Amino acid sequence: AAPGQGLGTPEWLDVHFEACRPEYEAMLRMVGVQSGWRVLDAGCGSGSFLPLLAELVGPNGGLVALDTAPANIAALERRLEVSPLGCSVALEVGSLEGLPFADATFDAVWCANVVQYFPDAAVPSLLGELRRVVRPGGLVAVKDVDMTLFRVEPTPPFLIDHLSEASLGDEEFGAWSQGSLRGRTLRRHLEAAGLRGVWQSTLLIERWAPLIPVEERLWTDWLRFLAQAALQRDIPADEHEVWRPMLDADDPRNPINDPTFYASEGQCVAVGRVPSATT
């Protein structure tokens, strides 16, 4: 498993989605999914985006949710049995690098929080598969993180930057760290995949103390994960002592317990249209 996929469990993805729901839903709404469309959620994870996708396509539309992890699909199947959506939904286990669908099967594909886990060399083939299964004139939409916009206060101003720089050169974390910087270049990747009319938008998600419980859970987990990584990286020694309290949610030195706490993360969405035979 890639580093960072400890933050990719279904439970944690649900927490992340709920803590950032207004911004996440705004990003999906701006894509342009239409009523009656058939849409693929590629790399659906815990299925957090499916209710809004179902709302957008309506009762005459349909969804297919695909994930590489059988456990995610099994959990999603149980969830949908309890809380069915307002359109047809098919669930699939499969590889994103070899999607089990014919060409031009869908009107659109939505791929969120996935591309960052692929090495640079694999991105062209991944996007090529997403394009392949969408009809001419249909949409390919990719959403991912830009970790350069991740900030936490009160901490030293370059604390996150030093960790990011050290992680890029790390044998275990390097590929994942590079992927977490890919958000701002999504547009160029979609253009290179042959999509037309590509546009990109970045939303800065900001939260201030006092946090609601789901926000506190999200940022406590984020800080603990980053602190664990930082204490294994070659960063300035004094910064180790800044990170160490973040391992303990109850440590009064942990920024999460500061009344002036602030945190931000950047999420990018890029959308392109599959060209028709005449374009």
C-alpha positions in Angstrom: 0.0 0.0 0.0 1.2 3.5 -0.8 2.1 5.8 2.1 -0.9 8.0 2.8 -3.3 5.2 2.2 -3.6 5.0 6.0 -5.6 8.1 5.2 -7.4 6.3 2.5 -9.5 3.9 4.6 -13.3 4.1 4.0 -13.8 5.4 7.5 -11.2 8.2 7.2 -12.5 9.1 3.7 -16.0 9.5 5.2 -14.6 11.8 7.9 -12.7 13.8 5.3 -15.8 14.2 3.1 -18.1 15.2 5.9 -15.6 17.8 7.2 -15.2 19.3 3.8 -18.7 18.6 2.4 -19.6 22.1 1.3 -16.4 22.5 -0.8 -16.4 18.9 -2.1 -20.0 19.2 -3.3 -19.4 22.6 -4.8 -16.6 21.1 -6.9 -18.7 18.2 -8.2 -21.6 20.6 -9.0 -19.4 22.7 -11.2 -18.4 19.8 -13.4 -21.5 19.9 -15.5 -23.1 16.5 -15.0 -26.6 16.5 -16.6 -29.9 14.9 -15.8 -30.3 11.5 -17.5 -26.6 10.8 -17.9 -24.8 7.6 -17.1 -21.8 8.4 -15.0 -18.8 6.3 -13.8 -17.4 7.1 -10.3 -13.9 5.7 -10.9 -12.1 4.9 -7.7 -15.3 5.5 -5.6 -13.8 4.5 -2.3 -16.5 4.6 0.3 -18.9 6.1 -2.1 -19.2 9.6 -0.5 -19.9 11.3 -3.8 -22.6 8.9 -5.0 -25.6 10.6 -3.3 -24.9 13.9 -5.0 -24.1 12.2 -8.3 -27.5 10.5 -8.1 -29.1 13.8 -7.5 -27.4 15.3 -10.5 -28.3 12.5 -13.0 -31.8 12.0 -11.6 -34.1 9.0 -11.8 -33.6 8.6 -15.5 -29.8 8.5 -15.2 -27.5 5.8 -13.9 -24.3 5.4 -12.0 -21.5 2.8 -11.9 -19.2 2.9 -8.9 -15.9 1.1 -9.4 -13.0 0.6 -6.9 -10.0 -1.6 -6.8 -10.7 -2.7 -3.2 -13.3 -5.5 -2.8 -13.8 -4.4 0.8 -14.9 -0.9 -0.3 -17.4 -2.3 -2.8 -18.8 -4.7 -0.2 -19.2 -1.9 2.3 -20.9 0.3 -0.3 -23.3 -2.5 -1.2 -24.4 -2.8 2.4 -24.8 0.9 2.7 -26.9 1.1 -0.4 -29.2 -1.7 0.8 -30.0 0.5 3.8 -30.0 3.8 2.0 -30.8 3.3 -1.7 -30.2 6.2 -4.1 -32.7 7.7 -6.5 -31.3 6.2 -9.6 -29.9 2.8 -10.8 -26.4 2.1 -9.3 -24.1 -0.8 -10.4 -21.0 -1.7 -8.3 -17.8 -3.1 -9.8 -14.5 -4.2 -8.5 -11.8 -3.6 -11.1 -8.6 -1.8 -12.1 -8.6 1.8 -13.2 -5.7 1.0 -15.6 -7.8 -1.5 -17.4 -11.5 -0.5 -16.9 -13.9 -3.4 -17.5 -16.1 -1.3 -19.8 -16.5 -0.9 -23.6 -15.5 2.3 -25.3 -17.9 5.2 -25.0 -20.0 3.6 -22.3 -20.5 6.7 -20.2 -21.6 10.3 -20.6 -19.1 11.3 -17.9 -16.5 10.0 -15.5 -15.8 11.4 -12.0 -12.4 10.4 -10.5 -11.7 11.9 -7.1 -8.7 11.4 -4.8 -7.2 8.8 -7.0 -4.5 10.2 -9.3 -2.2 11.2 -6.4 -1.6 7.5 -5.7 -0.3 6.8 -9.2 3.4 7.4 -10.2 4.0 10.0 -12.9 4.7 7.3 -15.5 1.2 5.7 -15.0 -0.9 8.9 -15.2 -1.1 9.0 -19.1 -2.5 5.5 -19.3 -4.9 6.1 -16.4 -6.3 9.2 -18.0 -6.4 7.4 -21.4 -8.6 4.7 -19.9 -11.0 7.3 -18.4 -11.2 9.0 -21.8 -11.7 5.7 -23.6 -14.9 4.8 -21.7 -16.6 8.2 -22.2 -18.5 9.0 -25.3 -17.4 11.7 -27.7 -18.6 15.0 -26.3 -18.8 13.5 -22.8 -16.8 14.8 -19.8 -13.8 13.5 -17.8 -13.5 15.2 -14.4 -10.6 14.6 -12.0 -10.3 16.0 -8.5 -7.2 15.8 -6.3 -5.2 17.5 -3.6 -2.5 20.1 -3.9 -0.5 19.7 -0.7 1.4 23.0 -1.2 -1.7 24.7 0.0 -1.8 22.7 3.3 -1.2 25.0 6.3 -1.6 24.7 10.0 -1.4 27.5 12.6 0.0 28.1 15.0 3.2 26.5 13.7 6.5 27.8 12.1 5.7 29.2 8.7 7.7 26.7 6.7 7.1 23.6 8.8 5.0 21.9 6.1 7.3 22.9 3.3 10.3 21.4 5.0 8.4 18.1 5.5 7.3 18.1 1.9 10.8 18.7 0.6 12.3 16.0 2.7 9.6 13.5 1.7 10.1 14.0 -2.0 13.5 12.5 -1.7 12.5 9.6 0.5 12.5 6.1 -1.0 9.1 5.1 0.6 7.3 8.4 0.5 8.7 10.0 -2.6 6.2 8.8 -5.2 3.2 9.5 -3.0 4.5 13.0 -2.1 5.0 13.8 -5.7 1.5 12.6 -6.4 0.1 14.9 -3.7 1.6 17.9 -5.6 -0.1 16.9 -8.8 -3.4 18.7 -8.2 -2.2 22.0 -9.7 -1.0 20.3 -12.9 -4.2 18.3 -13.6 -5.2 20.5 -16.4 -2.0 19.9 -18.3 -2.4 16.1 -17.8 -5.9 16.2 -19.2 -4.8 18.2 -22.2 -2.0 15.8 -22.8 -4.6 13.0 -22.8 -6.3 14.6 -25.7 -9.2 16.2 -24.0 -10.6 19.4 -25.3 -11.8 22.6 -23.6 -10.0 21.7 -20.4 -10.5 24.0 -17.4 -9.4 23.8 -13.8 -10.5 25.3 -10.5 -8.9 25.2 -7.1 -10.8 25.6 -3.8 -9.0 26.5 -0.6 -10.7 24.7 2.3 -10.2 26.6 5.5 -11.2 25.9 9.0 -10.9 27.9 12.2 -11.3 27.0 15.9 -13.7 26.2 17.4 -14.1 23.2 15.2 -17.1 20.9 15.0 -16.4 17.3 16.0 -15.9 15.9 12.5 -13.5 18.7 11.6 -11.5 18.1 14.8 -11.3 14.4 14.0 -10.1 15.2 10.5 -7.3 17.6 11.5 -6.3 15.5 14.5 -5.7 12.5 12.2 -4.0 14.6 9.6 -1.6 16.1 12.1 -0.8 12.7 13.7 -0.1 11.2 10.3 2.2 14.0 9.2 3.9 14.0 12.6 4.7 10.3 12.2 6.2 11.0 8.8 8.1 14.1 10.0 9.8 12.3 12.8 11.3 9.9 10.3 12.4 12.6 7.8 15.6 14.6 7.5 14.2 17.9 8.7 15.7 20.6 11.0 16.1 19.1 14.5 14.1 21.8 16.2 11.1 21.0 14.0 11.0 17.5 15.4 10.0 19.0 18.7 7.2 21.0 16.9 5.8 17.9 15.3 6.1 15.5 18.3 3.1 17.0 20.3 0.9 16.3 17.3 1.2 12.6 18.0 -1.1 13.1 21.0 -4.5 14.7 20.6 -4.5 15.6 24.3 -1.1 17.3 24.4 -1.7 21.0 25.1 1.1 21.9 22.7 -0.7 20.3 19.8 -2.0 23.0 17.6 -5.4 21.3 17.5 -5.9 22.4 21.1 -4.9 26.1 20.5 -7.9 28.5 20.5 -6.4 30.2 17.5 -6.1 27.0 15.4 -6.3 27.4 11.7 -5.9 24.8 8.9 -6.2 24.8 5.1 -5.9 22.4 2.3 -6.3 22.9 -1.4 -8.4 20.7 -3.7 -8.2 21.0 -7.5 -10.8 19.8 -10.1 -10.0 19.7 -13.8 -12.6 18.9 -16.5 -12.2 18.1 -20.2 -14.4 17.0 -23.0 -13.8 13.9 -25.1 -13.4 15.1 -28.7 -15.8 14.1 -31.4 -14.6 12.6 -34.7 -14.7 16.0 -36.3 -12.6 17.9 -33.7 
